[in-house]
Amino acid sequence: MRIFKKDTPPEAPVPSETTGWREAVNRSQMPDAVRKVAFKEIDRLEQLSPASAEYAIGLNYLDYLMGMPWDRATEDNLDIHRAEEILDEAHYGLREIKERILEHLAVRTLRLNRKYRILVVDDEKMTRRNLEHVFSKDGYLVDTAADGAQALEMIAREHYDVIVTDLRMERVDGMTVLERAKAKDPSIAVIVITGYASVTTAIDAIKKGSYHFIAKPLRLDEIRGVIQSALGKKKLQLEPKGPTLCFVGPPGTGKTSLGLSIARGLERKFIRMSLAGIKDEADIRGHRRSYVGALPGRILQEIKRAESRNPVFMLDEIDKIGQEYKGDPSAALLELLDPEQNTQFHDHYLDVPFDLSRVMFIATANTIDAIPGPLLDRLEILRLTGYWEEEKEKIAFRYLIPKEISEAGLRENPLTFTPEAVKAIIREHTREAGLRDLQRKIASICRKTARRRLQKEKTAAPVEITPEVVETLLGPREYHFETAGSEDRVGVATGLAWTPVGGRIIFIEALRMPGANNLILTGSLGDVMRESARAALSCIRSQSTAFNIPEKRFNGHDLHIHVPAGAIPKDGPSAGLPIAMALISLLTDRPCRRDTALTGELTLSGRILPVGGIPEKILAARSAGVKTIILPTQNMTDLKDLPDEVQKDVTLVPVDTLPMVLDMVLR
């Protein structure tokens, strides 16, 4: 064999698979720290057999490292007018949310387009003029100082991005200027120039924080390159970090579609990830590679799939994250959604930092009660309160009806909906804060019409949809005004409640019967609502003389308070005021006005404190036919965006104490 090998010419080496990986890593734009990890993994694979399981795991890991968009990003379209048109085209109303998105675009535009300010310090007049001319021509704002003393005054008064200073000057030298500038703002890039350059002086300047040290005579190309390099790092520091918005509102109000419109306006990739039911922290952070079949977390998987490092990332249903023994997924979101931490986001699988600061995260939730406090602190809450009747009507004509006509194949011979028909659908067949049920009813009408046209029934398919046609196609009305057609009764007050799906009215019933002075509470009430009932009774008994209630009305009797719809859990302090009015009505035999609704927390002394969900409650009260709403005075600030049409239909009465309410509610 030795003789055979000696006489046989050597064969050309066969390139291994790892050779291609090395070339791919060299061509990639991944950070240096990540490139070192990739080369280390390639070195390890060269020692393994291609048939081993670890070899396949290593190749998958390298594939993920190479596939991550380390340097790939979409260019933002910062045209505010275009973004506003897209938002208005896709969504009606939502003024506050649209303003917040446009504010983000405006800040980003101004920060990226701002001019940088440079201070030139030199005791030679010709050098100052030459540098001022060159830097001004490059688009910078330039100030000059004839010596170090004047430079210190200007540094104290103005903010500069770059300072170009001579080293040897009378009174105050360049080293002092360097030290004072760094003491004021460590991010200032100070470039020292001198005709007396030495290694010792250069080292001393670098130790004190100088960005660069240049010897005279100056070369313009060199100093221009140094300034561009200094400002390049500054641009990364000034890059606006992606905000973390959280849209909170009832279902069907357009939270998800609003995120898609934001991505369209910015011309970014759009990613939607539902967090509902996620119970394992590894879904967010990934599994460690020691596990068989390990994968990165869903966050980096979606970013790799989008092939962009700055998408609009929607975290849907953030209030429905589960918690289990495997870990708390909401805790894994703390680093992800914190702009100060997500520049170095660590996934357990990749085990290298990935910059998520350019991602625009948007979360959606129906309520913030289930969101942990530390996570809620990282979110900017924007509330969608639901749509008024007039807004629903306009949205139906602008968006829903044309869409459903097209979906039903009626584009060639479209239907015509009258305003009265749409109002009938909204009032008689839907009762919601959002638009999903309204869309279903319109779609049902279009489908039934399409079937009639196709079957050519004896009853011709309608061309114009009127309230009569709505009743024919959808059947008799499903909802009635709960208060408008009801009688005023003793011991029954109308209250207002907030739920995750919008506001609703509730009726508080009170009954008096012989007993042992007990207070009975029924109706699936929570602890807070039970305490509100006890506080209301104590307040009334302590001021019974002011309310003209004899003490004998309490003695020897039980008081029973019930809230109908007993199968639905109810809780919160908002029912304190209507419970008190139901009790006073019962004890004074004065009926409560059914068309007057109340909300507010009641204290033992009779003060009325503010509560939440006022816009949703007013929306529900108006839909139920309520004419007067009594609410705490401090809640009047929540009504700044109330439409004029609503204020014409409903009378809002602010109150501070319980006695102010009696004659407005009791007949």
Disulfide bonds with the S-S distance in Angstrom:
none
